[in-house]
């Protein structure tokens, strides 16, 4: 069976949930959701203790999986074996022979799931394993949803809860809390409960939703590029008060000035900032390009390059000296303000 996307997986679960699955990808919420769906469709809740077997891949062998998968379901028509984070990318030739035996001999009454939550394997051995799963079952890579899909999901979720988003508010929520589905759905619950007259406005999101570090740093950069330096320094002080890690603050600054650089380069070449999403992994984060283009408009290309150099120097100082990390960040923001202020 070829590699499946989310739509193909839904269709398979409707037609025949039994079989072999390799589930991986960046979106942890979707992986968890679909593994639970496979289990619910193949394991009778009354006999779950007998027919649902969950292995930690770091503590089991393929022989363990083979033995359990081959057992007859207890007082039910089917069973499920779930193997989490098995190191498929470290198998030798003998290991691949064992894996093929596990997959080729998997009985028709068993849903066998290999999934990856803690890490994402890669390399030639991983690719070989994926091909083997596709030969005997299916592989499913669940990636981050695009910003457009996230907005649609939020609007649909709000409607189910008897609320609706004001114009631009759903996109604003994504930009504030990020594209992680677990976080988004949690914040959606909060803002739907808080919104007055069941209309969710940006002010409601600001009132109850916890902004990600990226969103907080973006607000600071927006102040820097707009010349609101005192406001930018206050936001940096708040980050210190909230005990945000200095390395993560600098990392967010570097990431967002990199976005600004890319957006400016795209516009300078005669295109649009959004076009670079085709060359970099911005799935679920396309809003960053729009925001970056807006911030880049007040800076020259030379200014942006100088900001990148300033951040590179700060990164080197944080990693290679015993200087006060807070002082390094404060000096860095002053230098960024001075560059932007020109």
C-alpha positions as CSV (number, residue, x, y, z in Angstrom):
1,X,0.0,0.0,0.0
2,X,1.4,3.4,-0.9
3,X,2.2,6.1,1.7
4,X,-1.0,7.6,3.1
5,X,-1.8,11.2,4.0
6,X,-4.4,12.1,6.7
7,X,-7.2,11.8,4.2
8,X,-6.1,8.4,3.1
9,X,-5.8,7.2,6.6
10,X,-9.3,8.3,7.4
11,X,-10.6,6.3,4.4
12,X,-8.7,3.2,5.5
13,X,-10.1,3.4,9.0
14,X,-13.6,3.6,7.6
15,X,-13.1,0.6,5.3
16,X,-10.8,-1.7,7.3
17,X,-8.9,-0.5,10.4
18,X,-7.0,-3.8,10.8
19,X,-3.6,-4.1,9.2
20,X,-0.1,-2.7,9.6
21,X,0.7,1.0,10.3
22,X,3.8,3.1,10.5
23,X,2.8,6.5,11.9
24,X,5.3,9.3,12.2
25,X,5.7,13.0,11.5
26,X,5.8,16.4,13.3
27,X,2.2,16.7,14.5
28,X,2.1,15.0,17.9
29,X,-1.6,15.7,18.4
30,X,-2.7,14.0,15.1
31,X,-0.4,11.0,15.8
32,X,-2.0,10.5,19.2
33,X,-5.5,11.0,17.9
34,X,-5.2,8.5,15.1
35,X,-3.5,5.8,17.2
36,X,-6.4,6.1,19.6
37,X,-8.9,5.8,16.7
38,X,-7.2,2.6,15.4
39,X,-7.3,1.1,18.9
40,X,-10.9,2.0,19.5
41,X,-11.9,0.5,16.2
42,X,-10.0,-2.8,16.7
43,X,-10.2,-3.5,20.4
44,X,-13.4,-4.3,22.3
45,X,-13.4,-2.0,25.4
46,X,-14.7,-4.9,27.6
47,X,-11.7,-7.0,26.8
48,X,-9.0,-4.3,26.4
49,X,-6.8,-5.8,29.1
50,X,-6.4,-8.9,27.0
51,X,-6.4,-7.5,23.5
52,X,-4.5,-4.3,23.6
53,X,-0.7,-4.6,23.9
54,X,1.5,-1.6,24.2
55,X,5.3,-1.9,23.9
56,X,8.0,0.7,24.6
57,X,10.3,0.2,21.6
58,X,13.4,0.8,23.6
59,X,12.6,-2.1,25.9
60,X,11.2,-4.8,23.6
61,X,12.5,-7.0,20.8
62,X,10.9,-7.8,17.5
63,X,10.5,-11.3,18.8
64,X,8.3,-10.0,21.6
65,X,6.2,-8.2,19.1
66,X,6.0,-11.2,16.8
67,X,4.8,-13.5,19.6
68,X,2.1,-11.1,20.9
69,X,0.8,-10.2,17.4
70,X,0.4,-13.9,16.5
71,X,-1.7,-14.7,19.6
72,X,-5.4,-15.3,19.2
73,X,-7.7,-12.5,20.4
74,X,-9.3,-13.2,23.7
75,X,-13.1,-13.3,23.5
76,X,-13.1,-10.9,20.6
77,X,-12.6,-10.8,16.8
78,X,-9.5,-8.6,16.8
79,X,-6.7,-7.1,18.8
80,X,-4.1,-4.3,18.6
81,X,-0.4,-4.2,19.2
82,X,1.2,-0.7,19.5
83,X,4.9,-0.3,19.5
84,X,6.3,3.1,20.4
85,X,9.6,4.5,19.3
86,X,11.2,1.3,18.2
87,X,14.7,2.2,16.7
88,X,14.0,1.0,13.2
89,X,16.9,3.2,11.9
90,X,19.5,1.1,13.8
91,X,18.5,-2.3,12.5
92,X,21.2,-4.5,10.9
93,X,20.6,-7.1,8.2
94,X,19.4,-9.6,10.7
95,X,17.1,-7.0,12.3
96,X,15.5,-6.3,8.9
97,X,14.9,-10.0,8.4
98,X,13.1,-10.1,11.7
99,X,11.1,-7.0,10.9
100,X,10.0,-8.5,7.6
101,X,8.9,-11.7,9.3
102,X,6.9,-9.6,11.8
103,X,5.2,-7.7,9.1
104,X,4.7,-10.5,6.5
105,X,3.3,-12.9,9.2
106,X,1.0,-10.4,10.9
107,X,-2.4,-12.1,11.2
108,X,-5.6,-10.6,9.7
109,X,-7.1,-10.1,13.1
110,X,-4.4,-7.8,14.4
111,X,-3.8,-4.0,14.0
112,X,-0.1,-3.6,14.3
113,X,1.1,0.0,14.9
114,X,4.7,1.3,15.0
115,X,4.7,4.9,15.9
116,X,7.2,7.6,16.8
117,X,6.5,10.3,19.4
118,X,9.8,10.9,21.2
119,X,12.0,11.2,18.2
120,X,11.9,11.2,14.4
121,X,14.3,8.7,12.8
122,X,16.1,9.3,9.5
123,X,18.7,7.9,7.1
124,X,19.0,5.1,4.7
125,X,18.0,2.4,7.2
126,X,14.9,4.4,8.1
127,X,13.9,4.7,4.4
128,X,14.4,1.0,4.0
129,X,12.1,0.4,6.9
130,X,9.4,2.7,5.5
131,X,9.4,0.9,2.2
132,X,9.0,-2.4,4.0
133,X,6.0,-1.1,5.9
134,X,4.5,0.1,2.6
135,X,5.0,-3.3,1.1
136,X,3.0,-5.1,3.9
137,X,0.9,-2.3,5.2
138,X,1.0,1.5,5.1
139,X,3.1,4.4,6.2
140,X,1.5,7.6,7.4
141,X,3.4,10.9,7.8
142,X,1.4,13.4,9.8
143,X,2.8,16.9,9.2
144,X,2.0,20.2,10.7
145,X,-1.2,21.7,9.2
146,X,-0.9,24.9,7.1
147,X,-2.0,28.2,8.6
148,X,-5.1,28.2,6.4
149,X,-6.1,24.7,7.7
150,X,-5.5,25.7,11.3
151,X,-7.8,28.8,10.8
152,X,-10.5,26.6,9.3
153,X,-10.1,24.1,12.2
154,X,-10.4,26.9,14.8
155,X,-13.4,28.4,13.2
156,X,-15.1,25.1,13.0
157,X,-14.2,24.3,16.6
158,X,-15.6,27.7,17.8
159,X,-18.8,27.0,15.9
160,X,-19.2,23.7,17.7
161,X,-18.9,25.5,21.0
162,X,-21.5,28.1,20.0
163,X,-19.0,30.9,19.2
164,X,-17.4,32.6,16.2
165,X,-14.2,34.5,15.5
166,X,-14.1,38.2,14.6
167,X,-12.4,38.9,11.3
168,X,-8.7,38.1,11.5
169,X,-9.0,36.8,15.1
170,X,-8.4,33.1,14.3
171,X,-5.2,33.9,12.4
172,X,-4.2,36.1,15.3
173,X,-4.7,33.2,17.7
174,X,-2.4,31.1,15.6
175,X,0.3,33.8,15.5
176,X,0.0,34.2,19.3
177,X,0.2,30.6,20.5
178,X,1.8,28.8,17.5
179,X,0.8,25.9,15.3
180,X,0.9,23.0,17.8
181,X,-2.6,21.5,17.8
182,X,-2.7,20.5,21.5
183,X,-1.9,24.1,22.5
184,X,-4.3,25.6,20.0
185,X,-7.2,23.5,21.1
186,X,-6.5,24.2,24.8
187,X,-6.5,28.0,24.1
188,X,-9.6,27.7,21.9
189,X,-11.5,26.2,24.9
190,X,-10.4,29.1,27.1
191,X,-11.2,31.9,24.7
192,X,-14.6,30.4,23.8
193,X,-15.5,30.3,27.5
194,X,-14.3,33.9,28.0
195,X,-15.7,35.6,24.9
196,X,-18.7,37.9,25.5
197,X,-21.6,37.6,23.1
198,X,-19.9,34.5,21.7
199,X,-17.8,36.6,19.3
200,X,-14.1,36.0,19.8
201,X,-12.1,39.2,19.3
202,X,-8.4,39.8,19.4
203,X,-8.8,41.5,22.8
204,X,-10.3,38.3,24.2
205,X,-7.2,36.4,23.0
206,X,-4.9,38.9,24.6
207,X,-6.9,38.6,27.8
208,X,-6.8,34.9,28.4
209,X,-4.4,33.1,26.0
210,X,-0.8,32.4,26.9
211,X,1.4,33.7,24.2
212,X,4.3,31.6,23.0
213,X,7.9,32.9,23.4
214,X,8.0,33.4,19.7
215,X,4.9,35.6,19.8
216,X,6.4,37.6,22.7
217,X,9.7,38.1,20.9
218,X,7.8,39.1,17.7
219,X,6.0,41.8,19.7
220,X,9.4,43.1,20.9
221,X,10.8,43.1,17.3
222,X,7.7,44.9,16.1
223,X,8.5,47.6,18.6
224,X,12.2,47.7,17.6
225,X,11.4,48.1,13.9
226,X,8.8,50.7,14.5
227,X,11.1,52.8,16.7
228,X,9.2,52.1,20.0
229,X,12.4,51.3,21.9
230,X,11.1,51.9,25.4
231,X,8.3,49.4,24.8
232,X,10.7,46.9,23.4
233,X,13.0,47.1,26.5
234,X,10.0,46.7,28.8
235,X,9.0,43.5,26.9
236,X,12.5,42.2,27.3
237,X,12.3,42.9,31.1
238,X,9.0,41.0,31.2
239,X,10.7,38.0,29.6
240,X,13.4,38.1,32.3
241,X,10.8,38.4,35.0
242,X,9.0,35.4,33.6
243,X,12.3,33.5,33.8
244,X,12.4,32.7,30.1
245,X,15.7,31.0,29.2
246,X,18.3,33.5,27.7
247,X,19.3,31.0,25.0
248,X,15.7,30.5,23.9
249,X,15.1,34.3,23.8
250,X,18.2,34.7,21.6
251,X,17.1,31.7,19.5
252,X,13.7,33.3,18.9
253,X,15.4,36.6,17.9
254,X,17.7,34.8,15.5
255,X,14.8,32.8,14.0
256,X,12.6,35.9,13.5
257,X,15.4,38.1,12.0
258,X,16.1,35.2,9.7
259,X,12.5,35.3,8.6
260,X,12.9,39.1,8.1
261,X,16.0,38.5,6.0
262,X,14.3,35.9,3.8
263,X,11.2,38.0,3.4
264,X,13.2,41.1,2.4
265,X,15.3,39.0,0.0
266,X,12.1,37.7,-1.7
267,X,10.7,41.2,-2.1
268,X,14.0,42.6,-3.2
269,X,14.1,39.9,-6.0
270,X,10.6,41.1,-7.2
271,X,8.5,38.4,-5.5
272,X,6.3,38.1,-2.4
273,X,7.5,37.0,1.0
274,X,5.1,34.0,1.0
275,X,7.0,32.5,-2.0
276,X,9.8,31.3,0.2
277,X,7.5,28.9,2.0
278,X,8.2,26.6,-1.0
279,X,11.9,26.5,-0.1
280,X,11.8,26.4,3.7
281,X,9.6,24.4,6.1
282,X,7.0,26.9,7.1
283,X,4.1,24.5,7.3
284,X,1.6,25.8,9.9
285,X,3.8,28.9,10.3
286,X,3.1,30.8,7.1
287,X,1.9,33.8,9.2
288,X,5.6,34.3,10.1
289,X,6.4,35.3,6.6
290,X,3.6,37.9,6.4
291,X,4.7,39.3,9.8
292,X,8.3,39.3,8.7
293,X,7.5,41.2,5.5
294,X,5.7,43.8,7.6
295,X,8.7,44.3,9.9
296,X,11.2,44.2,7.0
297,X,9.5,47.2,5.3
298,X,11.1,49.7,7.7
299,X,14.6,48.3,7.4
300,X,17.1,48.4,4.5
301,X,18.7,45.1,3.4
302,X,22.0,46.3,4.8
303,X,20.3,47.1,8.2
304,X,18.9,43.5,8.3
305,X,22.3,42.0,7.5
306,X,23.9,44.1,10.3
307,X,21.2,42.8,12.7
308,X,22.0,39.2,11.7
309,X,25.7,40.0,12.5
310,X,24.8,41.4,15.9
311,X,22.8,38.3,16.8
312,X,25.6,36.0,15.6
313,X,28.0,37.9,17.9
314,X,25.6,37.6,20.8
315,X,25.2,33.9,20.1
316,X,29.0,33.4,20.2
317,X,29.2,35.4,23.5
318,X,26.5,33.4,25.2
319,X,28.1,30.1,24.2
320,X,31.7,30.8,24.7
321,X,32.1,33.1,27.7
322,X,31.0,33.5,31.4
323,X,29.6,37.0,30.8
324,X,26.2,37.8,32.3
325,X,23.7,36.4,29.9
326,X,21.1,39.0,30.7
327,X,23.6,41.8,30.1
328,X,24.4,40.2,26.7
329,X,20.8,40.2,25.7
330,X,20.2,43.8,26.9
331,X,23.2,45.0,24.9
332,X,22.1,43.1,21.9
333,X,18.6,44.6,21.9
334,X,20.2,48.1,22.3
335,X,22.4,47.4,19.2
336,X,19.4,46.1,17.3
337,X,17.4,49.3,18.3
338,X,20.3,51.5,17.2
339,X,20.5,49.7,13.8
340,X,16.7,49.8,13.3
341,X,16.6,53.4,14.4
342,X,18.7,54.6,11.5
